[in-house]
Amino acid sequence: MTFGTPQSTDGPPEGLTIRELAAATGVSAATLRTWESRHGYPQPGRLAGGHRRYLEADVVTIGEIERGRASGQTLPAAIAGALARRARPEPSVFAGIRRRHPELAPRMVRKATLLALTRAIEDECCARAESPVLFGAFQQKRFYAQTQPRWRELARTASSTFVFADFDRLPRRGPITHVAIPTDSPLHREWVLVCDAPDHPALVAGWEIPGGSDAGDGGRRFEVIWTVDPQVVRDAARICAGLLGPGLLDEALVDRLEATPAAPSADLRRAQGLLERTLEYLDR
């Protein structure tokens, strides 16, 4: 199974009951049954006795449907959009997270500020996190080469580490899996760091404003979002996983990323506020 591709419901009987799905999503069982009868989603698997069983992935999809409705979409449009995103890989981490979490307000920052933010998260979240899953997007392999020794150290304590850049070779496995960016990919303009860990989750995702490089490296500017919300970080990790291509995801990683993350703690919420305030000073 690859992320972005619907899972078959013809598998083993494990899964969520409709009551468990309702409790995980906040959408009542009666409403879920109405969605199924009127709009064809969610489609459960069936046990031998006819009992419904749903996938963990349905929790994520229903969350996207509810966010679509909150943004003003009709229910059929929200369902169609969520299923379309689930059916194919999301090409852009930044755009994918903006669609899923429109409440995250992007900010324009200089490259120096973005670099400082990224380094701080690498140190605090990645170096201290317990067995994180790491994804990094560097646009060009020469940018990655400048920080490769640092990422080798980060990969020592990570359960999986993936780096996207314009590599000219096939994906290489090892402590760090190198993934080549297709020529038409939005990742050529994106700067991404995902640290998916239960204790220190963090995400930085941005896209480079066209024309900034004409003024030299110091003139480069990015529109950026960042967060320590576990659900947003997990969504970003799933998007990155969907871009890996066949053969690069093992079953343990798939199971980990399919699981529903814990709700953000009070400490994480305070860290988000501190991060916001720090960035205001850094980019002045």
C-alpha positions as CSV (number, residue, x, y, z in Angstrom):
1,M,0.0,0.0,0.0
2,T,1.2,3.5,-0.8
3,F,-0.1,6.7,0.8
4,G,-2.7,8.4,-1.3
5,T,-4.1,5.2,-2.6
6,P,-7.4,3.9,-1.2
7,Q,-7.0,0.7,0.8
8,S,-9.1,-2.4,0.0
9,T,-11.8,-3.2,2.5
10,D,-11.5,-6.9,1.5
11,G,-8.7,-7.6,4.0
12,P,-8.7,-9.1,7.5
13,P,-11.5,-8.3,9.9
14,E,-9.4,-6.0,12.1
15,G,-10.6,-2.4,12.0
16,L,-12.9,0.1,13.7
17,T,-16.5,-0.4,14.5
18,I,-18.9,2.4,13.5
19,R,-19.1,3.5,17.1
20,E,-15.3,3.7,17.3
21,L,-15.2,5.6,14.1
22,A,-17.8,8.0,15.4
23,A,-15.9,8.5,18.6
24,A,-12.6,9.1,16.7
25,T,-14.1,11.6,14.3
26,G,-16.8,13.3,16.3
27,V,-19.3,12.5,13.5
28,S,-22.3,10.4,14.9
29,A,-22.9,6.8,13.7
30,A,-26.3,7.9,12.4
31,T,-24.6,10.6,10.3
32,L,-22.0,8.2,9.0
33,R,-24.7,5.8,7.9
34,T,-26.5,8.6,6.1
35,W,-23.3,9.6,4.3
36,E,-22.9,6.0,3.2
37,S,-26.4,5.6,1.9
38,R,-26.6,9.0,0.1
39,H,-23.0,9.6,-1.0
40,G,-21.3,6.2,-1.0
41,Y,-18.8,7.0,1.7
42,P,-17.6,5.7,4.1
43,Q,-17.6,2.2,2.6
44,P,-16.9,-0.4,5.4
45,G,-15.6,-3.8,5.1
46,R,-17.8,-6.6,6.5
47,L,-17.2,-9.4,8.9
48,A,-18.7,-12.8,8.3
49,G,-21.7,-11.8,10.4
50,G,-22.2,-8.6,8.5
51,H,-20.8,-6.2,11.0
52,R,-19.1,-3.1,9.6
53,R,-15.4,-2.5,10.1
54,Y,-13.7,0.7,9.0
55,L,-10.0,1.7,8.3
56,E,-7.8,4.0,10.4
57,A,-7.5,5.9,7.1
58,D,-11.2,6.7,7.3
59,V,-10.6,8.8,10.4
60,V,-8.2,11.0,8.4
61,T,-10.5,11.3,5.4
62,I,-13.5,12.2,7.6
63,G,-11.5,14.8,9.2
64,E,-10.7,16.3,5.8
65,I,-14.4,16.2,4.9
66,E,-15.3,18.1,8.0
67,R,-12.7,20.7,7.4
68,G,-14.0,21.1,3.8
69,R,-17.5,21.6,5.1
70,A,-16.3,24.1,7.7
71,S,-14.6,26.1,4.9
72,G,-18.0,26.3,3.0
73,Q,-18.0,23.3,0.7
74,T,-21.1,21.2,0.3
75,L,-21.0,17.7,1.7
76,P,-20.7,16.0,-1.8
77,A,-17.9,18.4,-2.8
78,A,-16.0,17.8,0.5
79,I,-16.3,14.0,0.2
80,A,-15.2,14.1,-3.5
81,G,-12.2,16.3,-2.7
82,A,-11.1,14.2,0.3
83,L,-11.4,11.0,-1.7
84,A,-9.5,12.5,-4.6
85,R,-6.6,13.5,-2.4
86,R,-6.6,10.0,-0.9
87,A,-6.6,8.4,-4.3
88,R,-3.5,10.1,-5.6
89,P,-0.3,11.4,-4.1
90,E,-0.3,15.1,-3.1
91,P,2.5,16.7,-5.2
92,S,3.1,19.6,-2.8
93,V,3.7,19.4,1.0
94,F,3.0,23.1,1.5
95,A,-0.1,23.2,-0.6
96,G,-1.4,19.9,0.7
97,I,-1.1,21.1,4.3
98,R,-2.7,24.5,3.5
99,R,-5.7,22.7,2.0
100,R,-6.1,20.3,4.9
101,H,-5.5,23.0,7.6
102,P,-6.6,26.4,6.3
103,E,-6.4,27.7,9.9
104,L,-2.6,27.8,9.6
105,A,-1.6,31.3,8.6
106,P,1.5,31.4,6.4
107,R,4.1,34.1,7.0
108,M,6.7,35.6,4.6
109,V,10.2,35.2,5.9
110,R,13.8,35.7,4.7
111,K,15.9,32.6,4.0
112,A,18.1,33.4,7.0
113,T,15.1,33.3,9.3
114,L,13.8,30.1,7.8
115,L,17.2,28.5,8.2
116,A,17.4,29.5,11.8
117,L,13.9,28.0,12.4
118,T,14.8,24.8,10.7
119,R,18.1,24.4,12.6
120,A,16.3,25.0,15.9
121,I,13.7,22.4,15.1
122,E,16.4,19.9,14.0
123,D,18.2,20.4,17.3
124,E,15.2,20.4,19.6
125,C,12.7,18.2,18.0
126,C,14.7,15.8,15.9
127,A,17.8,15.4,18.1
128,R,15.7,14.8,21.3
129,A,12.7,13.0,19.8
130,E,12.4,9.3,20.4
131,S,12.8,7.4,17.1
132,P,11.3,10.1,14.8
133,V,10.3,9.7,11.2
134,L,12.2,12.5,9.3
135,F,11.5,14.0,5.9
136,G,13.5,16.8,4.4
137,A,13.1,18.6,1.0
138,F,16.1,20.6,-0.1
139,Q,15.2,21.6,-3.7
140,Q,18.7,21.0,-5.0
141,K,21.3,18.4,-4.0
142,R,23.9,21.1,-3.6
143,F,21.8,22.6,-0.8
144,Y,21.5,19.2,0.9
145,A,25.3,18.6,0.5
146,Q,25.9,21.7,2.8
147,T,24.0,20.0,5.6
148,Q,24.5,16.3,4.9
149,P,26.9,15.7,7.9
150,R,24.2,17.2,10.2
151,W,21.5,15.0,8.7
152,R,23.7,11.9,9.1
153,E,23.8,12.6,12.8
154,L,20.0,13.2,12.9
155,A,19.5,9.9,11.2
156,R,21.4,8.0,13.9
157,T,18.4,8.2,16.3
158,A,15.6,8.2,13.7
159,S,13.5,5.2,12.8
160,S,13.4,6.4,9.1
161,T,15.0,9.3,7.3
162,F,14.1,10.5,3.8
163,V,15.6,13.4,1.8
164,F,14.1,14.8,-1.4
165,A,16.3,16.8,-3.8
166,D,17.2,16.8,-7.5
167,F,19.3,13.7,-7.2
168,D,20.3,12.2,-10.5
169,R,20.4,8.6,-9.3
170,L,17.8,6.0,-8.4
171,P,16.6,6.1,-4.7
172,R,19.3,4.8,-2.4
173,R,18.5,3.0,0.8
174,G,20.6,3.3,3.9
175,P,20.4,5.4,7.1
176,I,19.1,8.2,4.8
177,T,17.0,7.3,1.8
178,H,17.6,9.8,-1.1
179,V,14.6,10.4,-3.3
180,A,14.9,12.2,-6.6
181,I,12.4,15.0,-7.3
182,P,10.6,14.7,-10.7
183,T,11.3,17.5,-13.0
184,D,7.8,18.8,-12.8
185,S,7.4,18.5,-9.1
186,P,6.4,21.6,-6.9
187,L,9.1,20.4,-4.5
188,H,11.7,22.1,-6.6
189,R,10.4,25.3,-5.0
190,E,9.7,24.0,-1.5
191,W,11.6,23.8,1.8
192,V,10.3,21.1,4.1
193,L,11.3,19.6,7.4
194,V,9.0,17.0,9.0
195,C,9.8,15.4,12.4
196,D,7.0,13.0,13.2
197,A,7.5,11.8,16.7
198,P,5.0,11.3,19.6
199,D,7.1,13.4,22.0
200,H,8.5,16.2,19.8
201,P,6.5,16.6,16.5
202,A,7.3,19.5,14.3
203,L,6.7,20.8,10.8
204,V,8.2,23.5,8.7
205,A,7.0,23.8,5.1
206,G,7.4,26.7,2.7
207,W,7.6,27.6,-0.9
208,E,10.0,30.1,-2.4
209,I,8.6,33.3,-3.8
210,P,9.6,33.6,-7.5
211,G,12.2,36.2,-8.3
212,G,13.9,36.4,-4.9
213,S,17.0,34.6,-6.1
214,D,17.6,37.3,-8.6
215,A,18.8,39.5,-5.7
216,G,21.2,36.8,-4.5
217,D,20.9,34.3,-1.7
218,G,20.2,36.9,0.9
219,G,17.2,38.1,-1.1
220,R,15.4,34.8,-1.2
221,R,12.1,34.8,0.6
222,F,9.7,32.0,1.5
223,E,6.0,31.8,2.4
224,V,6.1,29.5,5.4
225,I,3.9,27.6,7.8
226,W,5.1,25.8,10.9
227,T,3.5,23.9,13.7
228,V,4.0,21.4,16.5
229,D,0.4,20.1,16.3
230,P,0.7,16.2,16.0
231,Q,-2.2,15.9,13.6
232,V,-0.8,18.4,11.1
233,V,2.7,16.9,11.4
234,R,1.2,13.5,10.7
235,D,-0.6,14.8,7.7
236,A,2.6,16.2,6.3
237,A,4.4,12.9,6.9
238,R,1.7,11.1,5.0
239,I,2.0,13.5,2.1
240,C,5.8,13.0,2.0
241,A,5.3,9.2,2.2
242,G,3.0,9.4,-0.7
243,L,5.8,10.9,-2.8
244,L,8.3,8.2,-2.1
245,G,7.3,5.9,-4.9
246,P,7.0,2.1,-4.8
247,G,9.3,0.0,-2.7
248,L,10.4,2.7,-0.3
249,L,7.8,2.2,2.4
250,D,8.0,-0.8,4.7
251,E,5.0,-2.2,6.5
252,A,6.1,-0.9,9.9
253,L,6.3,2.7,8.6
254,V,2.9,2.4,6.8
255,D,1.3,1.2,10.0
256,R,2.9,4.0,12.0
257,L,1.8,6.8,9.7
258,E,-1.7,5.4,9.3
259,A,-2.3,5.5,13.1
260,T,-4.1,8.5,14.6
261,P,-1.7,10.7,16.5
262,A,-2.2,11.9,20.1
263,A,-3.9,15.3,20.7
264,P,-1.5,18.2,21.3
265,S,-0.5,18.6,24.9
266,A,-0.6,21.9,26.8
267,D,3.2,22.0,26.5
268,L,3.1,21.7,22.8
269,R,0.5,24.5,22.5
270,R,2.7,26.7,24.6
271,A,5.7,25.8,22.4
272,Q,3.7,26.9,19.3
273,G,3.0,30.3,20.9
274,L,6.7,30.7,21.8
275,L,7.8,29.7,18.3
276,E,5.4,32.3,16.8
277,R,6.8,35.1,19.0
278,T,10.4,34.1,18.4
279,L,9.9,34.3,14.6
280,E,8.5,37.8,14.9
281,Y,11.8,38.9,16.4
282,L,14.0,36.9,14.1
283,D,12.6,38.3,10.9
284,R,12.6,42.0,11.9
